[in-house]
Amino acid sequence: MAKVRILDGPKISDNDSPDTMLTKLRQKLSTRETQAAKWDDLYNGEEQLMFTTPEFEEQTGGIFEDFSDNWCRTVPDTVRERLKVTAFQNSEGKQDKKAMDAWRRNGADVEVGLALLDALVTSRSHALVWNPTGQASDITFVPTGEAIVDYAPGARGVRRAGLRVWSDGDHEFATLFVRATGGQPAMVYRRQRKGDGDGGMWEPRTIGLRPSERVDFPNPMGDAGAVPLVELANRSRLGGPPESDIKQVAPLQRAVNTLWAHMLTGADYMAMPQRAILGMDKPMKDIRDAEGNIVDEEEIPLLKFGRDRLLWLSKQGASIGQFTAADLGNYLRVIEAAVRHIAAQTRTPPHYLLGEMSNIAAEALTAAESGLVAKAKDKQLYFGADIREIVRLEALASGEPDRADSLAMGKVLWRDAQYRSEAQYADALTKYKAIGVPDEALWRMIPDIEPETIDEWIRLRDAQAAAAAQAAASAFSSFGPKDDAADPEDPSSTEDPAA
């Protein structure tokens, strides 16, 4: 049976009114929220058991509802740890200090890690660049369920509109950004409605605005009113939507959880040898009335004998039989095979998942992590394009279009995705130095070295070189010819030069 494809929601048109466009985008956002919630639950290990029979669920009584041997957290976390932005370069190959200052001022150096993790887990996250005061621009990262970007038909990279929504519990608020089209200026629309996304009618916003603030106004951003909302998309394809990194892990994760549940249930019943009494009736207890007469009998629960460590055989010919303990290792072997499949499909090193790491040579460790490093560099390439657009918009919002154009042709610098020891870095940098690579370029290769630290090293190096040059000049001044000086014993040396 063919699987039904989930549609992303209604498509907007350039001819739609702002409120119609807002309503359609909000519907698409609701559809995405449902999908994102599924991946988010898997990341948090909160999904119910699957691949189990109704009889098993009835037998266990829901004791495994909160259980998860969660690899859906490990896989995206392993990649996110290797995605750290260190600097921004402009079109001339120089570092843009203003972009880095704005990045840090807004806490983006910290928040971007959370945004990238959201993108890895739920397939996308967003960043909003705005300048509410006309002075310093803001960079705000927004989770999947609170923003959506719509692209122009036939132009995947052109943002036609963007919607940012949030709620205070009583009202839902929305800000719609629309680019300039058909001679119409780029606009910003502010709306609100009662409830928390329950489908009420949108109205012009009145809550939270100062009297001088307008509800609808032209987009103050340069570049023909660029939509200031950027989507950080994970594994974006030419003809398909972004995907979660958990999508590959989910089926095997569900199987692993079920196997653990079966194994733990088997351990409860069959991990120890089971004994049975043969050739003997069940123990019974007499039921007596008020006068002491036997009126009936009832079985004595067998659990009582096990709890009291008590057993007797009172019938001739009775004996004790024993069932061999179950081999639970079969479950463990299947679980380990499933985890190895997860490692292979997601290019996660096996020692991250299985914990098997002992006396591994540096070359072997590098080879084991080569797939993860390639995966992280691939993420750096595509996420880097989105982050470059964020800093370009920051320059536009700051009123610097020339700097924005230069950043658009630049690149994002990342920390090395390959983890190496200090000795390995020192050895590699020494070899680069031997073939003439400049010091500044070598320093930038050292992980976790900030651009300001490199600038300070350059200053100290230049100061040291200047001091050495001055010392050398002083030392050599005592050698060689001297300036003519007056000799007290030579009368001619005291003659008036003007004579």
N, C-alpha and C positions, 0 to 999 in steps of 0.2 A: 504494500500500500504506500503510495507516494505521501511524503510528508508535506503538510500544509505550510507554506511560507508565510511568516508573520509580516504583514505590511507595516511600514514605518509611520503611517498616518497620512492625512490629506496633504496634497501639494498646494503650495501657495502660488499666486500669480501676481505679476506686477500691477495688475488692474484691481487687486483686492484693496478694500479700504483698510486703514490701520487696525480697526477693531476686528475685522474678518481675518486679517493676516495674523493678529495676535491669537485669536481663537484657534486657528489651524495649527499654529506652532505649539500652542499649549497642549493640544490633543496629541501631537507627535511626541512631545516631551513626556506625556503620561504613558504612552506606549513604551518609550525607552526606559522609563522608571521601572516598569514591570520586569523587563529583561535585566536591568542593572541590579534589581533586588535579588534576583536568582543568583547571580555571580557573587554578590556581596554576602549572601547567606553561606555560600560554599566557602568563601574566603574566611568567614568567621566560624566555620565548622558547625553550622546550625541547621543543616538539612536533615530531614527524616531518612530513616533507613529505606533502601530500595532493594529490589531483587530478592525479597523475602516472601514466603507464602503466608496467607492469612493464619494458618495453623501455628506458624512460628511466632507471629505477633501476638496471638492469643496466649501462647504458652509463656512467652517472656513478659507479657503484661506491660510493655512500654519501658522497660528498665534501660534500654539502649537509646532512648530519645535524645539524650544530650551527649552521646558518645560519638567521637570522630577522631580517627587517626589522620590528622589534617595535613595533607600535602598541598592543598590548594592555597595555603598561606606561604609555604616555603618557596614554591616556584616563582611567583611574582616578586617576593621579597628579595630573592637571590639576584634578580636582575636589577631591581631598584637600587640596591646597595652600590651598584657600579655606574650609576647615573648621577654624576655631580658636576654641575656647571662651575667653571673656574674663572672664565673671563669672556669678553666679547671683542672681536676684531672687526675693524671697518674695512672698507674696500682697499685701503692702502696697506693692509696687513698690520696696522698698529692697533693697540688695545684702546678701546673707548672707555675712558675712566668715568665719564658722565653716565654711561649706561650702567656700569657696575655700581656706581654710587646710588642711582635710582633703584637698582635691583636690591641692594642691601637696605636702603632706607625704607622700602616697603616690606621688608622681611621675606622677599621672594627667594633669597638664597636658602631659606628653610622651607617655606611653603611649597616650593616647586617640587621637592621630594614627595610631599603628600599628593600633589596634583598628578605627578607621574605614576605614583602607586595606584591612584584611583583609575587612571587611564589603563594601566596594565590589568586591573581587576575587572572594571566595568566597561572597558573598551574606549572610554573617552572622558576627558575633563575639560575645563575651560578656564580662560583668563580674561578678565575685563580690565581695560586700560582707560582711565578717565582722569580728567583734571577739573575737579569741582570748584577749586578756589582760584584757578587761573595762574597759580604759581607752581607748586610741585605736583606732578602727576602721580596718580595712584595705580598700583598693579594689584589686582585682587584675583586670587584663584578660586574657582567656583566648581563644586562637585557636579556630577552628571545630572542629577535630578533638578537642578536649579537654573540651567541654561541650555540653550540650543542655538545652533548656527544653521542658516539655510543658504545654499549656494546657488548661484545663477545657473540656469540650464545651459549645458554645453560648455561650462567653464568651471571646472571643479575647484579651482583655487580662488574664485571671486566670491566673496561673501556678499550675498544680496541683503540679508537681514539677520539680526540676532536678537534673542529674547532672554532677559534675565528676570527670574521670578523668585519670590521669597514670601514668607508668611509670618505674622506675629501671633497667630492663633485665632484671632478674630477676623482678620482680613488677609487676603492674598494680594500682593503687590506685583506689578509687572512694569518693566521698562523695555520698550521696543525700539531698536535701532534699525533704520532703513537707509540703504545707500541711495545716492542720486540716480534717478532713471527717467528717461523720456523728458528731459528738460525740467523735471521736478527736483528741488534741492533735497539733499540728505536731511532726514528728520529724526527727532527723538520724541517718543510718545510715552507718557506716564499714565498708568491706569491702576485701578484697584477694584476689588469686589469683595462682598461679604463671604465669610466662610473660609475654609482652608482647601482651595482647589476643588470645590464641589460643583463647579459648573455654573455659578451665578453670572449675572450680566456684568460686563466690564463698564466702569464709569471713570471719568477723569479723576485723577488723584487729588485728594484734598488733605489727606493725613500725612504729616511729616514734612510738609513743604512750608517754607517761609513765604510771607506775603509777596516778596519780590521774585520768587521762583515761578517760572512758567511751567504749564503742564505739557504743552507741545511747543517745540522750538527747533530751529535748524541745528544740525549737528555742528558743533564748533571745531571738530577735528579738521585738520587740513586734508590734503590728498582727496579732494572732492567728497569730503565727508565719509571717510573710511569707517566701516562698521568696527567698533572698538572691542568686539568680542571675538576671541580666537579659540578655536577648538584644538585641543591636544589629542589627536587621534592615534590609537594603537593599531598597528598592523593594517593600516588603511590600504585598500585595494583599488584598482582602477574602476572595477565594475561592482564593487560590493561595499558594505558598511564596515567600519572598524570592528575588530574582534577582541574578545577578552582572552588573556593568556590562560585563563582557567578552563576555557572551552575544551581544550585537549585533555585536561586532567580530570574533568568531571566524571566521565564514565568509569574510569579506573578507580577514582576516589570512592565512588559509591560501592564498587565491588569490594574494595579493601575494607570499608566499614562493615559490610555485610559478612565478610569472611571472619573479621575479628569478633563480631557478635556470635557467629556460629561456633567459633573456637572457644570463646569464653563460656558459652552455654554448655558446650561439650566438656569443658574443664570442670564445670560445676557438677555434672552428672557422672562423667566417665574418666576423669583424670586419675582417679585412684581405683585399685581393684575393688570390684563389687562382689559381695558375698550373699549367698542365698541358703536358706534352710530347706533341706529336702526331706520328704517322708514324715512331715509333721503338720498337724492342723494349726491354723492361726490361733494365737493366744486369745482367750475369751475371758470376760468378766461377768459374774452373776449380777443380776439386778434384783434386788429384794424390796418387798413392800414394807409398810410401817411395822408389821408384826415379825419381820425377819424371814418371811417365806420367799423362796426363789420364784419369781414370776416371769423372768426373761433373762436373756444374756446379750452382751454386746462385745464387739471386737475391741481389743486394746490397741491403740495406734502404735504402729511399728517404730515410728520416729522416737517414741518415748524410750525404747530400749537402746537405740543408737545414742541418744542424748545422755542417758544414764550409764553408758558403757556396760550394759547388763545383758547377758544372754544365758539361757539354759535350755537343754534338750531333755525333755522328760518322757519322750516316747521312744520305745525300743526300735532301733533301725533308722532313726533320724540321723542325718549327716549334714555337713556344710559343703556347699559348692562355691566356686569362685569364677567370676568373669574377669578376663585380663583387662588391664587399663587401656584405654584408647590411645592411639598414637596421634597426638595433636601436632606433631611436626609436619604432617601433610598440609595443614592449614598454613603454617608458617612458610613453607616452601612456595605455596601459591601466592601468598601475600608478598613475599620477596620478589617473585617474578613480576607481579603487577607493579611494584615500586620501580623495578628496573625498566619496565616499559614506560613508566612516567618519565624516568630520567632520559631515556633515549628519545622519546617524542618531544620533550621540551628542552632538550640539550642542556639539562641540569647535571652537573658532575655527580656520579654515583656516590661519592663520599659525602656530598651534601645531604643525601637522602638516606643512605644506609649506614653512615657513620664508620665506614671501613677505611681507615687511614692510619697507616703505621709504617714509619721509616720509608716514606716515599721520596725518591730523588726529585730534585727541582725540575729536571727535564720531564720526568713522568708526570709531575703535578701540572706542569704547563700544558702537556698534551691532553691530560684529563679535562682541563678547563678550556680547551681551545674552542669547543662548541659554544660554551657560555660566553666567552669573550667575543666571539663573532656575533652572537645574538645581541649582546650589549652594545657593540659598535653599530649594529644595524638600527637599534633603537635610538642611539645618539644621532644618527643621520636624520631620521624622520622627525623625531621630537625636536632636534636642533632647528629644523626649518620652522616649526611652529614657535619656538622660543625666540628665534631671530625676528619673526614677525611681531612678537610681543614688544621687544626692545625698540623695533622700528616705530611702532605705535606710540611708545613712550616718548620718543624723540619728537614725533608729530604733536603729541599732546603738550609738549613743552615748548612748542613754537619754533622748532629747529628742523625745517624740512630738508636742508642740505645734509645734516647729520643723519636724518632718517634714511635718505637715499644711500648714503655711504654704508650704513648698517645693513641695509637690504642686500648689498653686494658683499657683505662680510661673512663671518661665520661665528659659531658658538664653540668655545673651547671647553673640553670636558677633561675630567680626571682620567688618567689611564685606566682602561677597563681591565687590564691584566694586572693582577696583584703580584708584586715581586718583593723580595727582601731588600734591605738597604744595601747589602753587599752586591746583589745583582744589579741594582740601579747604579751603584758606584762603578762597577766594572763596565756597564754599557756606556755610561757617560764618559768614562776615560777613553774608551775606544772611539767614541764620536769626536772627542777633543783631538785625538791623534790625527783625524782626517780633516781637521780645520773647522769644525762647527763652532760658531761664536759662543762665548760664555752665556749671553742672555738666552740664546736658544736652548742651551743645555739646562739652564736653571728652570726654564718653563717645563721641561720634561719631568722634573722632580714632583711627585704627587704631593698634594696638600700644601704647596707653596703658593701663597697669595701674590697677586701682582704688586701689591705695596711692598712686600718683602723683597721682591726682585728689584724694585726701584731703589730700595734702601741699599741692597747689595751693590748696585751700580754706583750709587753715590759714594759708598765706602771704598769701592775699588778705585774710582776716579780720584778720591781724596788721597788714598794711599799712594797712587801713582804720582800725583802732584807733589806729595811730600817727599817721595823718593827722588824725584827730579830735582827738587830744590836742594836736598841734601847732597846730591851728586854735583850740582853746580857749585855749592859752597866748597866741597872738597877739591874740585879741580881749579878753583880760583887761586890757590896757593902756588900753582905751577904756571910756567910760561912767562911771557914778558909782563913787566909792571908799568904802570903809568909813571911819567917823568916826575921826580920829586926833588925838592931843593936839597943840595948837598952843602952843609955848613962849611966844609973845608974848600969848596970850589967857589971862588969869587964870582965866576961867570954865571953861576946858578942863581945868584941873588940879584942879577941885573933886572932892571925894570923892563918888562916885555914891550912897553910902549916906546922905549928908547931906541 
